[in-house]
Amino acid sequence: MANWSGSDWAIFGVAAFIAVSALVRLMVGRRNSLLAELEQRTAEAQRKKQAADVGRK
């Protein structure tokens, strides 16, 4: 690393930016899918609870 020129550092910086950007996009996509699944499970649980409450009355 001590012998790196300016263009070497520029290439390294661009590669690091691309890698971090790709990782962030993957993480955001995973977070969104987990949130959607959690919302679906919550809605289903609420529907089941409401159906059970109606059945008791």
N, C-alpha and C positions, 0 to 999 in steps of 0.2 A: 504494500500500500504506500510505502514511502516514495516509490518511483512513479506514482500515477501522475499523468498529465491532466490538464484541465478537461480535455475531451473524455478521458477515462472516467473522471468524476461525473461529468455530464451524463454519460451513458449509464453509469451506475445509478445516478439519481433518477433518470427516466425509468430504468428497470424497477427500481424500488417503488416508485410512484405507481407504476402499472400493477405490481404485485400487491401493494396495499389496497389499491382501488378494487382489484378483483376480489380480494379477501373480504372487503367491506360489502361488496355487492352480494357475495355468497352468504355472509352472515345476516344481512338484511332480508334476503329471500327466505332463509331458514326461520328467522324471527317471525316474519309475516305468516309463514305456513303454520308455525306453532300457535300463533295467536288465533288464526282462523280455526284451527282444530279445537283450541280451548273454548272459543266462542260457540262453536257447534256443540261441544259437549255440555256447556253450561245451558244453552238453550234447550237441549234435549232433556237435561235434568229438570229444568223448570217446567217443561211440558209434562213430564212424568209426575212431578209433584202436584201440579194443578189437576191432572187427571185423577190422581189418588185422592186429593182433597174433594173433588166433585163426587167421587165414588163413595166417600164416607158420609156425605150429607144425605 
